[in-house]
Amino acid sequence: MPPPSSTPEPTPADGGVPFGEAVRAWVKVAVHSFGGPAGQIAVMHRVLVEEKRWIGEARFLHALNYCMLLPGPEAQQLATYVGWLLHRVKGGLVAGGLFILPGFLSILALSLLYAGFQETTAVQALFYGLKPAVLAVVAVAVVRIGRRALRTPVMVALAALAFVAIFFLAVPFPWIIGAAALVGFLGARLRPAAFPDPAADAGPVGGEGEGDPDRETRGSGAGREREAGASAAREAAAPRPRVADALAAEIRPSLGRTARAAAVWLAVWLAPLALLRALLGPEDVFVREGLFFSKVAVVTFGGAYAVLAYVAQQAVDVFGWLAPGEMLDGLGMAETTPGPLIQVVQFVGFMGAYRHAEGLDPMLAGVLGSLVAAWATFAPCFLWIFAGAPWVETLRGKRSLATALSAITAAVVGVILNLAVWFGLNTVFAEVGIRVWHGVRLYVPAWSTLDPAAFVIAALAFVTLVRWKRGMIETLAASAAAGALYSLATAG
């Protein structure tokens, strides 16, 4: 009989990983979290799976697939889940909180500068070239997500219907997401072949497939077999992870525990908003922002681009928090800072409160509005993870959930196309009117206000990203510089 080991087996409660070491690793992940979900998930995979070996390949992919089923930023939720797996609630709070902290501070600082110096010639010149470049980034997102998601005629039809519904009929975004989920859920039983499993497209680091040479074939049988073989080979060759899959699988879900976690985190999320409403009234800008961004948080499926059209149109047309072009300015900030892209809502919250300060110093109101927007957006992410994480194992192989996500992703392509067209009209034309004809909403640009330079910058940025395969940050910087030079040269 072999002697007992002097080193105890790690338990799921502490993962055998010192908490201080985990904090340092999450700081490393946070400060390198550029490049959207693909880049962020790649960084986590490298640090957690390859370097630290805290989690195995199979568990990492399964956790990613679970996070893809949730509303909100999947990369931040994946970090929260792994942090919870290592050190329970404190680990999840640290991992998820640090993931968004650098981006929060960056966008807050940029929002302060934007509000204070927006009218200066230099700032206007800088954002002149950035706006059309961001438009190109959104257009590239339509192409890339469409390639991955629209692999059957049913998926193409869902995308087309979603575009028509939101662009021409002004159907609210939450209704589109709900209808798509229902179609996908039922499709798993009626026509399963028409609803591909999105998990089949997830490579070893998940994400949008940027920089992945196999992304075109991953949906095919050969692609799936090749990736499955490669994943198995990586798992077999890799050293045993310090947090073994078998130990993590021993976490037993409990209805009572889930109910308690849900009650606590619902209170954490909604109690501050209820207090604001009680103190300030339902029409106060902070209350309206809290309620609006809470609604956004529960319908953010398919990535931030999917919901940005809804946020932009509501912020511009309904609440008057932003001018149309300013949403592109905020998106440019979010694209060039670490953290989830959905942190653009901070900029929206800042500018909305800044312009409706109602007795407060506008800058202070802006900071408070930014905090409210971030709280309402990210507090629900901790609810989904802390209440749902113990159930992750029971979701393995649930075909109906996977096809619901597949249908949502297809609808999201149509929604992002709506975002690209809406942004494009408001970037290339200085004036865009709205007409309603027999219930159909039509955007009518004033052709005399066409800005050829903005159109050229957007087209060149799109070609740079798609044809020349240049990086997003590099493309945005070059476009901003070109736009600034043109704007300053033609000023006066």
C-alpha positions in Angstrom: 0.0 0.0 0.0 1.6 3.3 -1.0 2.2 5.8 1.8 -0.2 8.7 2.1 0.8 11.8 0.2 2.1 14.6 2.4 0.3 17.1 0.0 -3.5 17.1 0.4 -5.6 17.0 -2.6 -7.0 20.5 -3.5 -10.6 21.0 -2.9 -13.0 23.1 -5.0 -13.3 25.6 -2.2 -9.7 26.8 -2.5 -8.5 25.1 -5.7 -5.1 24.6 -4.1 -4.3 28.1 -5.5 -3.1 30.8 -3.0 -5.6 33.7 -3.2 -2.8 36.3 -3.6 -1.4 34.4 -6.6 -4.9 34.3 -8.1 -5.3 38.1 -7.6 -2.0 38.7 -9.5 -3.1 36.5 -12.3 -6.5 38.3 -12.6 -4.7 41.7 -12.7 -2.6 40.3 -15.6 -5.7 39.2 -17.5 -7.4 42.5 -16.9 -4.7 44.8 -18.2 -4.3 42.6 -21.3 -8.0 42.4 -22.1 -8.0 44.2 -25.4 -9.4 43.0 -28.7 -13.0 42.1 -27.9 -14.2 38.7 -26.6 -11.9 36.7 -28.9 -8.7 38.4 -27.6 -9.9 38.5 -24.0 -10.8 34.8 -23.9 -7.5 34.0 -25.6 -5.6 35.8 -22.8 -7.6 33.9 -20.2 -6.9 30.6 -21.9 -3.2 31.3 -22.1 -2.9 32.3 -18.4 -5.3 29.9 -16.8 -5.0 26.8 -18.9 -1.6 26.9 -20.5 0.6 28.8 -18.0 -1.0 28.3 -14.6 -2.8 25.0 -15.3 -5.5 25.9 -12.9 -8.3 24.6 -15.1 -8.4 21.9 -17.8 -9.2 22.5 -21.5 -12.5 20.6 -21.4 -13.7 22.5 -18.3 -12.6 25.9 -19.8 -14.6 25.2 -23.0 -17.6 24.0 -21.1 -17.6 27.0 -18.9 -17.3 29.2 -22.0 -20.3 27.5 -23.6 -22.3 28.1 -20.4 -21.4 31.8 -20.4 -22.4 32.1 -24.1 -25.9 31.1 -23.0 -26.1 34.1 -20.6 -26.9 37.7 -21.3 -23.9 40.0 -20.8 -20.2 39.9 -21.7 -19.2 36.3 -21.9 -15.5 37.0 -21.2 -16.2 38.8 -18.0 -18.6 36.1 -16.9 -16.0 33.4 -17.7 -13.5 35.2 -15.5 -16.1 35.4 -12.7 -16.9 31.7 -13.1 -13.3 30.5 -12.9 -12.7 32.8 -10.0 -15.7 31.3 -8.2 -14.4 27.8 -9.0 -11.1 28.6 -7.4 -12.2 30.7 -4.3 -16.0 30.8 -4.4 -17.7 34.2 -4.0 -14.6 36.2 -3.1 -12.7 34.7 -6.0 -15.6 35.5 -8.4 -15.9 39.0 -7.2 -12.2 39.7 -7.6 -11.9 38.1 -11.0 -15.0 39.7 -12.4 -14.4 43.0 -10.8 -10.8 43.3 -11.8 -11.7 42.3 -15.4 -13.8 45.5 -15.8 -11.8 47.8 -13.6 -9.2 49.0 -16.1 -11.8 49.7 -18.7 -14.1 51.5 -16.3 -11.3 53.8 -15.1 -10.2 54.4 -18.7 -13.7 55.2 -20.1 -14.5 57.4 -17.1 -11.3 59.5 -17.7 -12.0 59.7 -21.4 -15.6 60.7 -20.7 -14.5 63.5 -18.4 -12.1 64.8 -21.1 -14.7 64.4 -23.8 -17.3 66.4 -21.8 -14.8 69.1 -20.9 -13.1 69.5 -24.3 -15.7 68.2 -26.8 -16.1 71.6 -28.4 -12.4 72.2 -29.0 -11.1 72.0 -32.6 -8.5 69.3 -31.7 -11.0 66.9 -30.1 -13.5 67.3 -32.9 -10.7 66.7 -35.5 -9.6 63.5 -33.6 -13.1 62.0 -33.5 -13.8 63.0 -37.1 -11.7 60.1 -38.4 -12.5 57.8 -35.5 -16.3 57.6 -36.2 -16.1 56.2 -39.7 -13.4 53.7 -38.6 -15.7 52.4 -35.8 -18.4 52.1 -38.4 -16.0 49.8 -40.4 -15.4 47.8 -37.3 -19.1 47.2 -36.8 -19.5 46.2 -40.5 -16.6 43.7 -40.1 -18.5 42.3 -37.1 -21.5 41.7 -39.3 -19.4 39.8 -41.8 -17.5 37.7 -39.2 -20.5 36.7 -37.1 -22.6 36.1 -40.2 -20.0 33.7 -41.6 -20.2 31.7 -38.4 -23.9 31.9 -37.6 -25.7 31.8 -40.9 -24.9 28.3 -42.0 -28.5 27.2 -42.9 -31.3 28.8 -44.8 -33.3 29.0 -41.6 -30.5 31.0 -39.9 -30.4 33.4 -42.9 -34.1 33.9 -42.7 -34.0 34.7 -39.0 -31.3 37.3 -39.6 -33.3 38.9 -42.4 -36.5 38.9 -40.4 -34.6 40.5 -37.4 -33.2 43.2 -39.6 -36.6 44.1 -41.1 -38.3 44.0 -37.7 -35.9 46.3 -35.9 -34.9 48.7 -38.8 -38.2 49.1 -40.7 -40.9 48.1 -38.1 -39.2 49.4 -34.9 -39.8 46.2 -33.0 -38.1 46.4 -29.6 -34.9 44.5 -29.3 -36.0 42.4 -26.3 -39.0 41.1 -28.4 -36.7 40.1 -31.2 -34.3 38.2 -28.8 -37.3 36.4 -27.1 -38.9 35.4 -30.4 -35.5 34.1 -31.8 -34.9 32.1 -28.6 -38.4 30.5 -28.8 -37.9 29.6 -32.5 -34.5 28.0 -31.6 -35.9 26.1 -28.6 -38.7 24.6 -30.7 -36.5 24.1 -33.6 -34.4 21.6 -31.6 -37.4 19.3 -31.6 -39.0 20.0 -35.0 -36.0 20.6 -37.4 -32.7 20.1 -35.4 -30.5 20.0 -38.5 -31.5 23.6 -39.3 -30.2 24.9 -36.0 -26.5 24.2 -35.7 -24.9 24.0 -32.2 -22.9 27.2 -31.7 -20.5 25.2 -29.4 -19.3 23.4 -32.5 -17.8 26.7 -33.6 -15.9 27.4 -30.4 -12.2 26.9 -30.9 -9.8 26.3 -28.0 -10.1 29.9 -27.0 -13.7 30.6 -28.2 -14.6 34.1 -29.2 -15.5 35.6 -32.6 -13.0 33.6 -34.6 -10.7 36.6 -35.2 -7.3 35.4 -36.4 -8.5 31.8 -36.5 -7.5 30.2 -39.8 -10.0 27.3 -39.4 -13.0 29.4 -38.7 -14.5 28.8 -42.1 -14.4 25.0 -41.7 -15.2 24.7 -38.1 -18.9 24.2 -38.7 -18.3 21.3 -41.1 -18.0 17.7 -40.1 -14.3 17.6 -41.0 -13.7 20.8 -39.1 -15.4 19.5 -35.9 -13.6 16.2 -36.1 -10.2 18.0 -36.6 -10.9 20.4 -33.7 -12.2 17.6 -31.4 -9.0 15.6 -32.2 -6.8 18.6 -31.6 -8.6 19.4 -28.3 -8.2 15.8 -27.1 -4.5 15.8 -28.0 -4.0 19.0 -26.1 -5.8 17.7 -23.1 -3.9 14.4 -23.2 -0.5 16.1 -23.6 -1.0 18.8 -21.0 0.1 18.3 -17.4 -2.7 17.5 -15.0 -4.4 20.8 -14.0 -4.1 21.9 -10.4 -7.9 22.2 -10.2 -9.0 18.8 -11.5 -12.2 18.4 -13.5 -13.3 15.6 -11.3 -13.1 17.8 -8.2 -15.0 20.6 -9.9 -17.7 18.2 -11.0 -18.3 17.3 -7.4 -20.0 20.6 -6.7 -23.6 19.6 -6.3 -26.4 22.1 -7.2 -29.1 22.7 -4.7 -32.4 24.5 -5.1 -32.1 26.1 -1.7 -28.6 27.3 -2.3 -29.5 28.7 -5.7 -32.6 30.5 -4.2 -30.4 32.1 -1.5 -27.8 33.2 -4.0 -30.4 34.6 -6.3 -32.1 36.5 -3.5 -28.8 38.0 -2.3 -27.6 39.1 -5.7 -31.0 40.3 -6.9 -30.9 42.6 -3.8 -27.4 43.7 -4.6 -28.4 44.6 -8.1 -31.8 46.1 -7.5 -31.8 47.5 -4.0 -29.6 50.6 -4.8 -31.8 51.3 -7.8 -35.0 51.1 -5.7 -33.4 53.4 -3.1 -32.6 55.9 -5.9 -36.2 55.8 -7.1 -37.5 56.3 -3.5 -35.3 59.3 -2.9 -35.3 61.0 -6.3 -38.5 59.9 -8.0 -39.1 57.9 -11.2 -38.3 60.8 -13.6 -34.8 61.5 -12.2 -32.0 60.9 -14.8 -30.2 58.4 -12.4 -33.3 56.4 -11.9 -34.1 56.3 -15.6 -30.5 55.2 -16.4 -30.6 52.5 -13.7 -33.8 51.0 -15.0 -32.8 51.3 -18.7 -29.4 49.7 -18.3 -30.9 47.0 -16.1 -33.2 46.1 -19.0 -30.2 46.2 -21.4 -28.3 43.8 -19.0 -30.9 41.0 -19.4 -31.2 41.2 -23.2 -27.5 41.5 -24.1 -27.2 38.2 -26.0 -24.8 37.7 -28.9 -22.3 40.3 -27.8 -22.3 44.0 -27.2 -22.8 44.9 -30.9 -26.3 43.3 -30.8 -27.6 45.6 -28.1 -25.8 48.8 -29.1 -28.4 49.7 -31.7 -31.1 49.5 -29.1 -29.0 51.6 -26.6 -28.1 54.2 -29.2 -31.6 54.6 -30.6 -33.1 54.9 -27.1 -30.4 57.2 -25.8 -30.7 59.5 -28.8 -34.4 59.4 -29.8 -36.2 58.6 -26.5 -34.1 60.0 -23.6 -32.0 62.7 -25.4 -28.8 61.7 -23.6 -26.7 61.6 -26.8 -26.5 63.1 -30.3 -26.3 60.4 -33.0 -22.6 60.8 -33.7 -21.7 60.7 -30.1 -22.5 57.0 -29.8 -19.8 56.3 -32.3 -17.4 58.4 -30.2 -18.2 56.3 -27.1 -17.8 53.1 -29.1 -14.4 54.3 -30.2 -13.4 54.7 -26.6 -14.6 51.2 -25.7 -12.8 49.7 -28.7 -9.5 51.2 -27.7 -9.5 50.5 -23.9 -9.3 47.1 -22.0 -12.4 45.4 -20.9 -15.8 44.4 -22.4 -17.1 46.4 -25.3 -20.4 46.8 -23.4 -18.6 49.3 -21.1 -19.6 51.9 -23.7 -22.8 52.2 -21.6 -20.6 54.1 -19.1 -20.1 56.8 -21.6 -23.8 56.9 -22.3 -24.6 57.1 -18.6 -22.0 59.8 -18.1 -23.2 62.1 -21.0 -26.9 61.5 -20.1 -26.4 62.6 -16.5 -24.0 65.4 -17.5 -26.7 67.0 -19.7 -29.5 66.5 -17.1 -27.6 67.4 -14.0 -30.6 69.1 -12.3 -28.8 71.0 -9.6 -25.6 69.0 -9.4 -22.2 70.0 -10.9 -22.4 68.5 -14.4 -19.1 66.7 -14.1 -20.1 65.2 -10.8 -23.5 64.1 -12.2 -21.6 62.5 -15.1 -19.4 60.5 -12.8 -22.5 59.3 -10.8 -24.3 58.5 -14.0 -21.3 56.4 -15.2 -21.4 54.5 -11.9 -25.1 53.9 -12.2 -24.8 52.6 -15.7 -21.9 50.3 -14.8 -23.6 49.0 -11.7 -26.9 48.2 -13.6 -24.9 46.5 -16.4 -22.5 44.3 -14.5 -24.2 43.5 -11.2 -26.5 41.0 -13.0 -23.5 39.2 -14.4 -22.5 38.2 -10.8 -26.1 37.0 -10.3 -26.0 34.7 -13.3 -22.7 33.2 -12.2 -23.2 32.8 -8.5 -26.7 31.5 -8.8 -26.1 29.3 -11.9 -22.5 28.1 -11.6 -23.3 25.0 -9.5 -25.7 24.0 -12.3 -23.1 24.2 -15.1 -22.5 20.5 -15.2 -26.3 19.7 -15.6 -26.4 21.9 -18.7 -23.8 19.8 -20.6 -25.4 18.4 -23.7 -28.7 20.3 -23.5 -29.5 20.5 -27.2 -32.5 22.8 -26.8 -30.5 25.5 -25.0 -27.8 25.3 -27.6 -30.2 25.7 -30.5 -31.9 28.6 -28.7 -28.6 30.4 -28.6 -28.0 29.5 -32.2 -31.2 31.2 -33.3 -30.4 34.2 -31.1 -27.0 34.5 -32.7 -28.6 34.4 -36.2 -31.1 37.2 -35.2 -28.2 39.2 -33.7 -26.6 39.3 -37.2 -29.7 41.2 -38.5 -29.6 43.4 -35.4 -25.9 44.3 -35.9 -26.6 45.0 -39.6 -29.3 47.5 -38.4 -26.6 49.0 -36.1 -24.2 49.3 -39.0 -26.7 50.9 -41.3 -28.0 53.3 -38.6 -24.4 54.3 -37.7 -23.5 54.6 -41.4 -26.3 57.0 -42.2 -25.5 59.2 -39.2 -21.8 59.2 -40.0 -21.8 59.8 -43.7 -24.7 62.3 -43.7 -25.1 65.3 -41.4 -28.9 65.2 -41.6 -31.1 62.1 -41.6 -34.8 62.4 -41.4 -37.4 59.8 -40.4 -40.7 59.1 -42.2 -43.4 56.6 -41.5 -45.3 55.1 -44.4 -48.1 52.6 -43.6 -46.4 51.7 -40.3 -43.0 51.3 -41.9 -40.2 53.5 -40.6 -37.9 54.9 -43.3 -34.6 56.8 -42.7 -34.3 59.5 -45.3 -30.8 61.1 -45.6 -30.4 64.6 -46.9 -28.1 63.9 -49.9 -26.8 67.5 -49.9 -25.2 66.8 -46.5 -23.1 63.8 -47.7 -19.6 63.8 -46.3 -17.3 62.2 -48.9 -14.3 62.2 -46.7 -16.1 60.2 -43.9 -17.2 57.7 -46.5 -13.7 57.2 -47.9 -12.2 56.8 -44.4 -14.9 54.2 -43.5 -14.3 52.3 -46.8 -10.5 52.3 -46.4 -10.8 51.1 -42.7 -13.0 48.3 -43.8 -10.6 47.2 -46.5 -7.7 47.5 -44.1 -9.4 45.2 -41.6 -10.8 42.6 -44.0 -8.4 42.6 -47.0 -5.1 43.7 -45.4 -5.7 41.9 -42.1 -4.4 44.8 -40.0 -5.2 45.1 -36.3 -8.2 47.0 -35.0 -6.2 49.3 -32.7 -3.8 50.1 -35.5 -6.7 50.8 -38.0 -8.5 53.0 -35.5 -5.4 55.0 -34.8 -4.5 55.5 -38.5 -8.1 56.5 -39.3 -8.2 59.0 -36.4 -4.9 60.5 -37.5 -6.1 60.8 -41.2 -9.4 62.3 -40.1 -7.7 64.8 -37.8 -5.3 65.9 -40.6 -8.2 66.3 -43.1 -10.4 68.1 -40.5 -7.6 70.6 -39.5 -6.6 71.2 -43.1 -10.1 72.1 -44.2 -11.1 74.0 -41.1 -11.9 77.7 -41.6 
